[in-house]
Amino acid sequence: MDRYPPIADHGLVGDLQTAALISSQGVVNWFAAPRFDAPSIFAALLDHDRGGYFHLAPVEHDPTCRQLYYPDTAVLVTRFMSEDGVGEVIDWMPPHDSTRVSDRHTLIRAVRAVRGTVRFELDCRPRFDYGRADHQVTVDGGDAVFRAPGAALHLRALFPLHRADRDVRGGVTLNAGETSGVVMTACGPDGEAPPPPTVDGLTDALWEAVDYWQSWVRQSNYRGRWPDAVHRSAITLKLLTYAPTGGMVAAPTMGLPEQVGGERNWDYRFTWVRDASLSVRALLDLGFTEEAEAFTRWLNDRLHERLDLPGERLQIMYRVDGDPQLSEEILQHFEGYRGSAPVRAGNAAMDQLQLDIYGEALYALSEGRRYGVQPGYQGWTAAARTLDWLTDNWDRPDEGIWETRGGRRDFTFSRVMTWVAFDCGLRLAEEFSRPADLVRWRETRDTVLRQIMERGWSEKERALVQHYDGDVLDASLLLIPRVGLLAAKEPAWLSTLDAMDRKLVSDSLVYRYDPAASPDGLRGSEGTFSLCTFLYVDALARAGRLRQARYAFEKMLTYANHVGLFAEEIGPSGEQLGNFPQAFTHLSLIMAAGSLDEALDSRIRRR
């Protein structure tokens, strides 16, 4: 078992309230409960010795391992092949898809021999509260219970278990066609054990999970060229959504580095207004209106909360239940993934000023209207009062979309999305005849546009740039043609796109900016940003550069991991870096696929 397998060497399973990462060696290397942003129970990816893991795999010397998803599901199959036999570990979590919060979260791990005789061994080593809390363990036959302050973990296996100090081990030998397994349930300290498993019960639970996911995917109206990648991305976005509130986490993990050995290690298990708002359009394009509606309700709740309070109307991120407190702490006892320290829990960027979030929020509300997803009167009142406030507060330096820690600047992208906020607000007010200060909103929108074109334009680069009075390029501006600030084939935009080709694109992969040219307050470098590569595809398709767009898109798909998942970045050797999998990357894949399909179909119709 590798101490630190590649970040991409994992599949994701989840129950719509939390999730686990499982490596192709059959190891649960990350799991937090009772929800995404809770303290970890298994965190070997952040510290192999102190973090805890759950290993279940055949006893073979150097087997060939293959991991795949059962088609159109979140059921993960890890196959181990050797000359003596073929064994499989099948992992899934029964989904909690209601609005009811549950403190019980179950991972089912079924094992079966496909060919020959296969010996499976189990090694379960939980480490509660990021490895800081001690626990007691009791074992009785195939049942084991780990108890820590405020939490418990039950194991119920179809084979004998035995205690090994603070851990539990066990094993079972299966002949071809035989099945066994173990049910792991995380719950509160007084939670009851799950019912004893049976082979028939495991089989029924497996097909219930398969039916759930395949029925969900059948709602998709995508009929384009890349259904496997698009539907895998949709399932991933669903897995990253906290069903009780509709809030989507940016990623299910924390502390995975943007540069191995560096300090760019963040906790992404929260709901960013920006990321989740942009996901609304991606989900709606595929026909998943229920998920879009759920997030719209979550967003309206956040807008309502601060209507009569001073200060900002929105925070850039929240916990999945809307709690704004995300104080950051350093886990000094964790060595970090391959020495990537510090490991941070929580996120101090919660206090940053990022004015673009108002544009993404109004964009989500505006896009939803086309599918009948729109705020009621109270929701509109909250949005309108937010725009009234923004007319007095938009023209300020901020930290920008990338959450740099190098001080505030007049970021062009923040102004672009401010323009979007007013443009979308005006459209909504006029289309639905809602009360609004249309004159003032329109004046502010036009003032923002003039400022962008006058101060955000670099004559040296012949392009719109990262911040005013500079010449640094920024890939966030690739959203400009999608949101309508400039037409996709307008000369100023095509010139900006050409400049990005020269400065930010490396063999079709896109850097978000150059930290050396625009210091961001952090040491080290980073890889190409996968979100930006898909935004680049989107912009190329809209500009009519279809051969270049298709090449970039299909090449980017080759950087997905073995089960179609993407992290935040692609490193210099093609490795995936950052928290994994990342919602922003998968939603932008869906957006890029839709734009490219539409452009290619349009070209065919013109022939």
BELNOR-V180898 format. One record per helix or strand. SS is the DSSP state (alpha for helix, beta for strand). FROM is the first residue (numbers start at 0). LEN is the number of residues. If there is no record, write none. Layout:
# BELNOR-V180898
SS,FROM,LEN ; SS,FROM,LEN
This chain:
# BELNOR-V180898
beta,9,5 ; beta,18,5 ; beta,26,6 ; beta,39,3 ; beta,52,6 ; beta,63,6 ; beta,75,6 ; beta,84,8 ; beta,104,21 ; alpha,127,4 ; beta,134,6 ; beta,142,6 ; beta,150,7 ; beta,160,4 ; beta,166,9 ; beta,178,9 ; alpha,198,19 ; alpha,226,13 ; beta,240,2 ; beta,246,2 ; beta,250,1 ; beta,253,1 ; beta,266,1 ; beta,270,2 ; alpha,272,14 ; alpha,288,17 ; beta,316,2 ; beta,328,2 ; alpha,336,3 ; beta,343,2 ; alpha,347,4 ; alpha,356,15 ; alpha,376,17 ; beta,397,1 ; beta,408,1 ; beta,410,1 ; alpha,411,20 ; alpha,437,18 ; beta,456,2 ; beta,462,2 ; beta,466,1 ; alpha,474,9 ; alpha,490,13 ; beta,504,2 ; beta,508,2 ; beta,527,2 ; alpha,529,13 ; alpha,545,12 ; beta,566,4 ; beta,575,5 ; beta,581,1 ; alpha,582,24
